[in-house]
Amino acid sequence: MRRIVVAVAALFMAVPAQAQLMDVLTAPKTLIDRAIEARSASDIAKDNLIVAKVNGYMGKHATIKASTEIYEQRLLITGLFDDKATYDEFQKDVRGVEGVRKLYWHVTYLPKDDPKRKTLPSWADTVEMGVKAQARLIGTKGVADVNFRTTVDSYGTVYVIGRARSQEEANKAVARLKEGEGIRKVVNYIDVRP
């Protein structure tokens, strides 16, 4: 267990600021969840290595404009970039990460001066929606929240990735995620597998 804590601490130190904030908000539950997830330590380690590589690319490009979620080497990335060159370089780097079985790319480019930016929620509001989305799954009867990862983008879309033990469980999870204030839609990347 000590090795796991040291490894997590080492990864935490290399993670960009946005990811660090989310880790601070969710770290105690996240560490416990990882210990009781319905998958192997080896599978979790593979996911952690992939996310560490992606976070390294965020550091390389000096950006915190992307968010990552991963489950069974299926990588979900959301974000909003205002610099096209950084967006293009980051996308190229992420697509080159080894070990990713499936990439769900939901990162967009929108120039700083685009009028659409005025209607988008603030970064703080987006983070809050994301934390609340994951929290809605906690304690939902029939939903093993430890097997789901959620994130919210700047457009009010909740993304969920993970594994449900039944279609009923997946449906319950998606229904709970739709209940949040400011949520416009839910994109479902849940695998259903007993």
N, C-alpha and C positions, 0 to 999 in steps of 0.2 A: 504494500500500500504506500509506503514511504517513497518508493521509486516512482509510482504514478503521480503522487503529489509534487515531487521534484520536477518530473517531466512536464506536468501541467503548468507549474510555475515558470519553467524555462520558456514554454510556448507563449505564456501570457506576456512575458517581458518583450517578445518580438512582435506582438500584435498591435496594429494601428489603433489610434485613439477611439474610434467609433466602436470597434469590436471590444476594446477594453471596457468601455462603459457598459455594454451589454453583458459582458462577463461579470462585472461587479454587481450588476443588478440581479443576475441569475445564477451566479457561481455556486452557492451552497446547494441549491436544488439540482443544478446541472451535474455536479460531481456525484451526488447520491443517485440521480437518475442513471448515469452512465454505469454505475455499479450494478443496477438491477434490470438493465435493458434486456430485451429478448434477443440478444445476439452475442457473438463471441468477442472476447477481448482483442483478438487478432483483427476482427472486422472493424472494431472501434479504432484500433491503432492505425489501420490503413486510412480510415477517414481523417484522423488527426493529422497524418502526414500530408495528405492532399490539401487540407485547409491551411496548414503551416506554409506550404508552397505558395498557395494563392495569397495568403497574407504577406508573404515575402515579396510578391509582385506588387502588392499595394504599397509596401514600403519602398520598393524600387522606383515606383512612379510617384512617390510622395503624395498619395491620395488615400482618403478614407471614404470615398464616394461609392463604395460597393459593400455589399453585405453577403456573407456566405452561410449557407446551411447545407448539410450533407447527411446522407443516410445510405449505407451500403454502397459507397462509392458513386452514388448518384448525387451530383453536385448542382446546387441551385444558387445562382448568383443574381442579385438584384442591385440596382444602383442608378444614379443619375449623374452623368458627367457633363461638364460645360466646356471641356477642351477636347476637340475631335482627335488630335494626335494622341493624347493620353488614353482616350477611349480605345482607339485602334490598337495601340501597343499593349494595353492591358488585356484586351480580348485575345490578341495573338498569343500572349504569354499563357493565359488561362487555358486556351484550347490546346496548348502543348504540354499540359501537366499530365504526366504518366499516371496510370492507375484509375483514371476517371472512366467509369462504365457508361455514364450518361450525363451530359451537360444540359442543364436547363438555363439558358442565357436570357435573363430579363433585365439587362442593363441597357439604358437608353442614353442617347446623346441629345442634349437640348442646350443651345447657346445661352449664355448669360443674359443676353438682351431679348430673348424670345418672350413675348407677352404672356405665353402660357405659364411661365414661371410664377407670375403674380397670383395665380389661382391655386397653386400647390400648397399643401400644408408645410409648416416649418419642419426642420429636421427633428426638433424636440417632439413635435406632435406625432411624427412618423414613428419615432422610437417608442413613444408611449402607446400608440396603437399596436405595435408589435409585441410589446410586453403584455398588454392586456389580452391580445389574441391568444398567446400561449397560456396565459393564466386561466382563460375560459375553459381550456381543456382539462385543467387540474380539477379533480374531484367530480368530473362528469361521469356519471354512472355508466359503466360499460365501455369506457374509453381509457386505454392504457396510454396516458399522455407521454410517458417516457419514450414511446416509439414514434413520436411525431416531432417535427421541427417546423416552426413557422417564422415567417418574416413578412413585413409590410413594405411596399414601395411608396414612392412619393405621390402616386396616383390613387392611393386608397385601396390597393389590391393586396389581399392576403394570399400568400403562397404557403402551401403545406406540403411537406414531403415526409415520408416515413412508411411504416407498415402497419396495417390493420389486420386483426385476426379474422375478421368477417366483413362483408359488405355493410352490415348493419352498424358495425363500429365505425367504419369509414364515413358512412352517412351521418352518424351522430356528431363526429368530429367536425365535418364540414358545416353542418347546421349550427353548431356552437360558434364556429369562427365567423359565420355570417352575421351574428347578433351584435357585433361591435359598432359603436358610433363612428361614423366616418368611413366605414368599410363599404366600398362600392361593389366588389366582387371577390370571389375566392377561386384561386387556381389550384386544382387538386392534382398532386403527384403522389398520391398514396397507393402503394402496392397492397393488394388484398391477398394475404397468405396466412393460413393457420400456423 
